[in-house]
Amino acid sequence: MSLLFALFFISLLPSCKPDTIQNGTAQKYFDIQGYFKADAARLQKLNHLILKTVTHNGITETKKVHINNWQIELGLFIGSDINKPAWKDSYTVQSSDGITIYRAKTFEVKTQVIIINKKDNKVRSVLIYNSTPKNILFRTKEKLIYFPELYRTKEKLTYFPDSIYIIQKYQKVRLLGANMYTIKGSLN
């Protein structure tokens, strides 16, 4: 059980790769990374007590806590950045009535959908769907080889500034089985 929790919390850590910055150009899509880093810094300064509920495969624990590091707490949101130069044409964009939807054109990128609701140019909510491909693909000189699914994740990330954040994560690791996690933080 400890190994499963360790795997999950390691996945919450921000990527160890350096950030890729589009030098001298405006970002093509909404700056998810910048938005959540700024909000993490704001929440860090406020240092409010939050009601945090963690559920793992149906077992729930709720506590009032202070978050020591909001960048780690919001790491999955920050890691859902779609402004990498290699992905500049990987998303379609739909906008209507303050709602903008970014949808991946392929299943090869982790972040599949981002829905941002704004009112008066202020973010009211963010909804993010992330997933990993079902199969790992390798290429030999002769052919493509698909391996059986070794690892699979699906994430639904919901954020309402100054109110609540919810991280729902499904993981399936071939040797360890499936796990469902939900983290809910009430900021009020």
C-alpha positions as CSV (number, residue, x, y, z in Angstrom):
1,M,0.0,0.0,0.0
2,S,2.9,2.4,0.8
3,L,4.4,1.7,-2.6
4,L,1.2,2.7,-4.3
5,F,0.9,6.0,-2.3
6,A,4.6,6.7,-3.1
7,L,4.0,6.2,-6.8
8,F,1.0,8.5,-6.8
9,F,2.7,11.3,-4.9
10,I,5.8,11.1,-7.0
11,S,3.6,11.6,-10.0
12,L,2.3,14.8,-8.4
13,L,5.8,16.3,-8.4
14,P,6.5,18.8,-11.3
15,S,8.6,17.5,-14.1
16,C,12.3,17.5,-13.6
17,K,12.9,18.7,-17.2
18,P,13.7,22.4,-17.6
19,D,10.9,24.5,-18.8
20,T,10.8,25.2,-22.5
21,I,10.2,28.9,-23.2
22,Q,9.2,30.3,-26.6
23,N,11.7,33.1,-26.7
24,G,10.5,36.4,-28.0
25,T,7.1,35.1,-29.1
26,A,3.7,35.2,-27.5
27,Q,2.3,31.9,-26.3
28,K,-0.2,30.4,-28.7
29,Y,-2.5,29.0,-26.0
30,F,-3.5,30.1,-22.5
31,D,-0.6,30.0,-20.1
32,I,-1.6,27.2,-17.8
33,Q,1.8,26.9,-16.3
34,G,2.2,30.7,-15.6
35,Y,-1.4,30.9,-14.3
36,F,-1.0,28.1,-11.8
37,K,2.5,29.1,-10.7
38,A,1.2,32.6,-10.0
39,D,-1.8,31.3,-8.1
40,A,0.4,28.8,-6.1
41,A,2.6,31.8,-5.0
42,R,-0.6,33.8,-4.1
43,L,-2.0,30.8,-2.0
44,Q,1.4,30.3,-0.4
45,K,1.4,33.9,0.9
46,L,-2.2,33.6,2.2
47,N,-1.3,30.4,4.0
48,H,-5.0,29.6,4.7
49,L,-6.1,26.4,6.5
50,I,-7.8,24.1,4.0
51,L,-10.1,21.1,4.3
52,K,-8.3,18.4,2.4
53,T,-9.9,15.1,1.6
54,V,-7.9,12.2,0.1
55,T,-9.6,9.1,-1.2
56,H,-7.7,6.0,-2.4
57,N,-9.8,3.1,-3.8
58,G,-12.8,4.1,-1.7
59,I,-11.0,4.8,1.6
60,T,-11.3,8.4,2.6
61,E,-9.5,10.6,5.1
62,T,-10.2,14.3,5.7
63,K,-8.1,16.8,7.6
64,K,-7.7,20.5,8.0
65,V,-4.1,21.4,6.9
66,H,-1.8,24.1,5.8
67,I,-0.2,23.4,2.5
68,N,3.6,23.8,2.8
69,N,4.2,24.0,-0.9
70,W,1.4,25.0,-3.3
71,Q,3.6,24.5,-6.4
72,I,3.8,20.8,-5.5
73,E,0.1,20.7,-4.5
74,L,-0.9,22.1,-7.9
75,G,1.9,20.3,-9.7
76,L,-0.4,18.3,-12.0
77,F,-2.1,21.5,-13.1
78,I,1.2,23.2,-13.7
79,G,2.5,20.2,-15.6
80,S,-0.5,20.4,-18.0
81,D,1.2,23.2,-19.9
82,I,0.4,23.0,-23.7
83,N,2.7,25.9,-24.8
84,K,5.7,23.7,-25.7
85,P,7.1,24.7,-29.1
86,A,6.7,21.2,-30.4
87,W,3.0,21.3,-29.6
88,K,2.3,24.7,-31.3
89,D,-0.1,23.1,-33.8
90,S,-1.3,20.2,-31.6
91,Y,-4.6,21.7,-30.4
92,T,-7.8,23.1,-31.7
93,V,-9.3,26.2,-30.0
94,Q,-13.0,27.0,-29.6
95,S,-14.2,30.1,-27.8
96,S,-17.7,31.2,-27.0
97,D,-19.3,33.3,-24.2
98,G,-16.1,33.4,-22.0
99,I,-15.4,29.7,-22.4
100,T,-12.3,28.5,-24.3
101,I,-11.8,24.8,-25.1
102,Y,-8.4,23.5,-26.1
103,R,-8.7,20.0,-27.6
104,A,-5.7,17.8,-28.7
105,K,-5.6,16.8,-32.3
106,T,-3.9,13.5,-31.5
107,F,-3.6,11.1,-28.5
108,E,0.1,11.5,-28.5
109,V,0.1,14.4,-26.1
110,K,-0.6,14.0,-22.4
111,T,-3.0,17.0,-22.0
112,Q,-6.1,16.1,-24.1
113,V,-8.6,18.8,-23.2
114,I,-8.5,22.1,-21.3
115,I,-11.7,24.1,-20.6
116,I,-11.2,27.6,-19.2
117,N,-14.2,29.7,-18.1
118,K,-13.5,33.4,-17.8
119,K,-15.7,36.3,-16.8
120,D,-14.6,39.9,-17.0
121,N,-11.2,38.6,-18.1
122,K,-10.8,36.7,-14.8
123,V,-10.5,32.9,-14.6
124,R,-13.6,31.4,-12.9
125,S,-12.7,27.8,-13.5
126,V,-10.3,25.4,-15.2
127,L,-11.0,21.8,-16.2
128,I,-8.2,19.6,-17.5
129,Y,-8.2,16.1,-18.9
130,N,-4.9,14.3,-19.1
131,S,-4.1,10.7,-20.2
132,T,-1.2,8.5,-21.3
133,P,-1.4,6.4,-24.4
134,K,-2.7,2.9,-24.0
135,N,0.3,1.2,-25.6
136,I,4.0,1.9,-25.7
137,L,5.2,2.0,-29.3
138,F,8.7,0.9,-30.4
139,R,10.1,1.0,-33.9
140,T,12.7,-1.5,-35.3
141,K,14.2,-1.2,-38.7
142,E,11.6,-3.7,-40.1
143,K,8.4,-2.8,-38.3
144,L,6.4,-1.1,-35.5
145,I,6.0,-3.1,-32.3
146,Y,3.2,-2.5,-29.8
147,F,3.7,-3.8,-26.3
148,P,0.8,-4.7,-24.0
149,E,-0.3,-1.9,-21.9
150,L,2.3,-1.5,-19.1
151,Y,1.1,1.8,-17.5
152,R,-2.0,3.9,-18.0
153,T,-3.2,7.1,-16.3
154,K,-6.2,9.3,-16.7
155,E,-6.5,12.6,-14.8
156,K,-9.4,15.0,-14.4
157,L,-8.2,18.3,-12.8
158,T,-10.8,20.8,-11.6
159,Y,-10.0,24.2,-10.2
160,F,-12.1,27.0,-9.0
161,P,-9.9,29.9,-7.7
162,D,-10.4,30.8,-4.0
163,S,-12.9,27.9,-3.7
164,I,-11.9,24.3,-4.5
165,Y,-9.6,22.1,-6.4
166,I,-10.1,18.4,-7.2
167,I,-7.6,16.0,-8.6
168,Q,-9.1,12.7,-9.8
169,K,-6.6,10.2,-11.0
170,Y,-6.9,6.6,-12.3
171,Q,-3.7,4.6,-12.5
172,K,-3.2,1.1,-13.9
173,V,0.2,-0.5,-13.6
174,R,0.4,-3.9,-15.1
175,L,2.1,-5.6,-12.1
176,L,0.4,-3.6,-9.4
177,G,-3.2,-3.3,-10.7
178,A,-5.6,-0.4,-10.8
179,N,-5.9,2.5,-8.3
180,M,-8.3,5.4,-8.1
181,Y,-7.3,8.6,-6.2
182,T,-9.2,11.7,-5.5
183,I,-7.8,14.8,-3.7
184,K,-10.2,17.5,-2.9
185,G,-9.1,20.8,-1.3
186,S,-11.7,23.3,-0.1
187,L,-10.0,26.7,0.2
188,N,-12.8,28.5,2.1
